[in-house]
Amino acid sequence: MTEKTSTQFKSLNLAVMALLVALCASWGLQQVTIKVAIQGISPVLQAGIRSLGAAVLVGVWMGIRRVPLWEKDGTLWWGIAAGLLFAGEFLLLYWGLEYTHASRSAVLMYVSPFVVALEAYLFIPGEKIRLIQVGGLCCAFAGIVAAFSESFRLLTVRMLVGDSMVLAAGVFWGATTVLIKASPLVRISPGKTLLYQLVVSAVVLPIGSVAMGEPGVTRMTWVIAGCIAYQAFWVASITYLAWFWLIQHYPPSRLASFTFLTPLFGVLGGGLLLNEPMTPLLLLALVLVGSGIYLVNRPAAGS
């Protein structure tokens, strides 16, 4: 048995579980830092700065590890396509947070695992959807409906626009994951795949910011600078690289089941740090979406 094959059967020890919880907390709180930084930096430009900073850090990390970047492996155009989807995802997420709450976005962004399940079934040979996954998809869909119904009930057009943009960002996220799984990108270093996305978005997003007429940087404080550093150097580089490392060493199905914690941290962060309302409908949506993520990622019996 090869070393690569054996790693697929490692159990998750307490240290790995603690790391997974820390990653989920980091991702859930990212929306809070975006919302705070919008007070001084336009959202799309903010996303571009995040990608640029993370690209530099990931590039340095890959250089230290001597991971080849310039070899001809047939992935250039696939990498650009993944980068454009990645840029679209964060353009919609950051822009949408001007119109909706960080806590709501934390729930709506997690339509992504269900997009992955459906698109993988359609586009990746051998992928199947089990009955329990269908139940998870239905459960999550009910959660999304619950979250959106609050916008309709309050007749808040601004919030509805933001919710729609964040939901679309989640669809882009899922599409990026499936593109990577179904293309030659799946055969290269995860760091190089991440770098494709960061570099393309670091170019596209600032151009988009200028085209949209954003005011750019209007105010800078230590808190806003800290939020940008958190997004670029912690979330978009260190936590993503840690996630890729975990995927290489542990069964992805077991790791993925932890992602249902991310919306929980996002909702709690928005409520506790930004004083956003944690309404009964939003909490219901959180429970339904979290349960759906768990069911979709639950390993098959005997695996």
C-alpha positions in Angstrom: 0.0 0.0 0.0 1.4 3.4 -1.0 1.8 6.2 1.5 -0.8 8.3 -0.4 -3.3 5.5 -0.2 -2.7 4.9 3.5 -3.4 8.5 4.4 -7.0 8.1 3.2 -7.7 6.0 6.3 -6.3 8.2 9.0 -8.7 9.0 11.8 -9.1 12.5 13.1 -7.3 13.0 16.4 -8.1 15.8 18.9 -5.4 18.1 17.4 -6.8 17.8 13.9 -10.3 18.4 15.2 -9.2 21.5 17.1 -7.5 22.7 13.9 -10.7 22.2 11.9 -12.7 24.1 14.5 -10.2 27.0 14.3 -10.4 27.0 10.5 -14.2 27.1 10.6 -14.2 29.9 13.1 -11.8 31.9 10.9 -13.9 31.5 7.8 -17.1 32.3 9.7 -15.7 35.5 11.1 -14.3 36.7 7.8 -17.6 38.2 6.9 -17.5 40.3 10.0 -14.1 41.7 9.1 -15.3 42.5 5.6 -18.2 44.4 7.0 -16.0 46.4 9.3 -13.4 47.2 6.6 -16.1 48.4 4.2 -16.3 51.5 6.5 -13.0 52.7 5.0 -12.2 50.6 1.9 -14.6 50.0 -1.0 -15.7 46.3 -1.0 -14.4 45.2 -4.4 -11.1 46.9 -4.0 -10.9 45.4 -0.6 -11.3 41.9 -2.2 -8.5 42.8 -4.6 -6.2 43.8 -1.9 -6.9 40.6 -0.1 -6.1 38.5 -3.1 -2.9 40.5 -3.8 -1.6 40.1 -0.3 -2.4 36.4 -0.1 -0.8 35.8 -3.6 2.4 37.3 -2.3 2.4 35.1 0.8 1.5 31.9 -1.0 4.1 32.6 -3.7 6.8 33.0 -1.1 5.7 29.9 0.7 5.8 27.9 -2.6 9.2 29.3 -3.4 10.6 28.2 0.0 9.2 24.7 -0.6 10.5 24.8 -4.2 7.2 23.9 -5.7 7.5 24.3 -9.5 5.3 27.0 -10.9 6.3 27.5 -14.5 6.3 24.0 -15.9 4.0 23.3 -18.8 1.4 21.0 -17.3 -1.6 22.0 -19.5 -3.4 23.9 -16.7 -2.9 27.6 -17.7 -6.4 28.2 -19.2 -8.1 26.0 -16.6 -6.3 28.0 -13.9 -7.4 31.3 -15.5 -11.0 30.0 -15.6 -10.9 29.0 -12.0 -9.4 32.4 -11.2 -12.3 34.2 -12.9 -14.9 32.2 -11.0 -12.9 32.9 -7.8 -12.9 36.7 -8.6 -16.6 36.6 -9.4 -17.3 34.9 -6.1 -15.5 37.5 -4.0 -16.8 40.4 -6.1 -20.3 39.3 -5.3 -19.6 38.5 -1.6 -17.8 41.7 -0.8 -20.2 43.9 -2.7 -23.2 42.1 -1.3 -22.1 42.8 2.2 -22.8 46.5 1.6 -26.5 45.5 1.4 -27.0 42.7 3.9 -25.8 41.5 7.3 -22.6 39.5 7.8 -24.6 36.9 9.8 -27.0 36.3 6.9 -24.2 36.1 4.4 -22.5 33.4 6.5 -25.6 31.2 6.0 -26.3 32.0 2.4 -22.7 31.5 1.2 -22.9 27.9 2.3 -25.1 27.0 -0.6 -21.7 26.0 -2.0 -21.6 22.3 -0.8 -24.9 21.6 -2.4 -23.8 23.2 -5.7 -20.8 20.9 -5.5 -22.9 17.8 -4.9 -25.3 18.6 -7.8 -22.6 19.7 -10.3 -20.3 16.8 -9.4 -23.1 14.4 -10.2 -23.7 16.1 -13.6 -20.1 16.7 -14.7 -17.7 14.3 -12.9 -17.9 10.6 -14.0 -18.6 8.2 -11.2 -20.0 10.7 -8.8 -23.4 9.7 -7.3 -25.9 11.3 -5.1 -27.2 9.1 -2.3 -30.6 9.3 -0.8 -29.3 10.9 2.4 -27.6 13.6 0.3 -30.9 14.3 -1.4 -32.4 14.8 2.1 -29.5 17.2 2.9 -30.0 19.2 -0.2 -33.7 19.5 0.5 -33.0 20.5 4.1 -30.5 23.2 3.0 -32.9 24.5 0.4 -35.5 24.9 3.1 -32.9 26.9 5.1 -32.2 29.2 2.2 -35.9 29.8 1.7 -36.3 30.6 5.4 -33.4 33.1 5.2 -34.9 34.8 2.1 -38.4 34.8 3.5 -37.3 37.3 6.1 -36.2 39.7 3.4 -39.6 39.4 1.7 -41.4 39.7 5.1 -39.6 42.8 6.0 -39.9 44.2 2.5 -36.3 45.2 2.6 -35.3 45.5 -1.0 -31.7 46.4 -0.1 -31.3 43.3 2.0 -32.9 41.2 -0.7 -30.3 42.5 -3.2 -27.5 41.7 -0.9 -28.8 38.3 -0.1 -29.1 37.5 -3.8 -25.5 38.6 -4.5 -24.1 36.5 -1.6 -26.2 33.5 -2.7 -24.7 33.9 -6.2 -21.2 34.1 -4.7 -21.9 30.7 -3.0 -22.9 29.3 -6.4 -19.6 30.6 -7.9 -17.7 29.0 -5.1 -19.3 25.6 -5.7 -18.7 26.0 -9.5 -15.0 26.7 -8.8 -14.6 23.5 -6.7 -16.2 21.4 -9.4 -14.1 22.9 -12.1 -11.0 22.1 -10.2 -12.1 18.5 -9.5 -13.2 17.9 -13.2 -10.1 19.5 -14.8 -6.3 18.9 -15.0 -6.0 21.3 -12.0 -6.8 18.3 -9.8 -3.4 16.8 -10.7 -1.2 19.7 -9.7 -0.1 21.1 -6.4 -3.0 22.6 -4.3 -0.8 25.7 -3.7 -0.4 26.3 -7.4 -4.2 25.9 -7.9 -4.8 28.5 -5.1 -2.2 30.8 -6.6 -3.9 30.8 -10.0 -7.1 32.0 -8.3 -5.4 34.6 -6.2 -3.3 36.1 -9.0 -6.2 36.3 -11.5 -8.5 37.9 -8.9 -5.7 40.3 -7.8 -5.8 41.6 -11.3 -9.5 41.4 -12.1 -11.0 42.8 -8.8 -9.1 46.2 -8.7 -10.0 46.7 -12.4 -13.6 45.9 -11.5 -13.4 48.4 -8.7 -12.3 51.2 -11.0 -14.9 50.3 -13.6 -17.7 50.4 -10.9 -16.5 53.9 -9.8 -15.8 52.9 -6.3 -14.3 55.6 -4.1 -11.4 53.3 -3.0 -9.7 53.9 0.3 -11.6 56.6 2.1 -10.4 56.0 5.7 -7.7 53.9 7.3 -7.6 52.9 11.0 -5.7 50.2 12.8 -8.9 48.2 13.0 -9.6 48.4 9.3 -5.9 47.5 8.5 -6.2 44.6 10.9 -9.3 43.4 9.1 -7.5 43.5 5.8 -4.5 41.6 7.2 -6.8 39.0 8.7 -8.4 38.4 5.4 -5.3 38.4 3.3 -2.6 36.8 5.4 -4.7 34.6 7.7 -7.8 33.5 5.8 -6.8 33.5 2.2 -3.3 32.1 2.7 -2.6 30.4 6.0 -6.0 28.8 6.6 -6.4 27.8 2.9 -3.0 26.1 2.9 -3.8 24.4 6.2 -7.0 23.1 4.6 -5.2 21.8 1.6 -2.7 20.1 3.8 -5.5 18.4 5.7 -7.1 17.2 2.5 -3.8 15.6 1.4 -3.5 13.7 4.7 -7.1 12.9 5.8 -10.3 11.6 4.2 -12.1 14.6 2.7 -15.5 13.3 3.6 -14.6 13.4 7.3 -13.1 16.9 7.0 -16.0 18.3 5.1 -18.5 17.3 7.8 -16.9 20.0 10.0 -17.8 22.8 7.6 -21.3 23.0 9.0 -19.7 24.9 11.9 -18.7 27.8 9.7 -22.2 29.4 9.4 -22.6 29.0 13.1 -19.5 31.1 13.8 -20.5 33.6 11.2 -24.0 34.1 12.7 -22.5 34.3 16.2 -19.8 36.8 15.1 -22.3 39.0 13.4 -24.6 39.0 16.4 -22.0 39.5 19.1 -19.5 41.8 17.3 -21.7 43.8 15.0 -25.0 43.7 17.1 -26.8 42.2 14.1 -30.2 40.7 14.9 -30.3 36.9 15.4 -33.9 36.5 14.5 -35.8 33.1 14.9 -36.0 32.7 11.1 -32.3 33.3 10.7 -31.6 30.8 13.5 -33.9 28.3 11.8 -32.1 28.8 8.5 -28.8 28.2 10.3 -30.0 24.9 11.7 -31.4 23.7 8.4 -28.3 24.7 6.4 -26.0 23.2 8.9 -27.9 20.0 9.0 -28.0 19.9 5.3 -24.2 20.3 5.1 -23.7 17.5 7.5 -26.0 15.1 5.6 -24.5 15.9 2.2 -21.0 15.3 3.6 -21.8 12.3 5.7 -19.8 9.3 4.7 -21.5 6.3 3.2 -22.1 3.3 5.4 -18.9 1.2 5.7 -16.6 3.9 4.3 
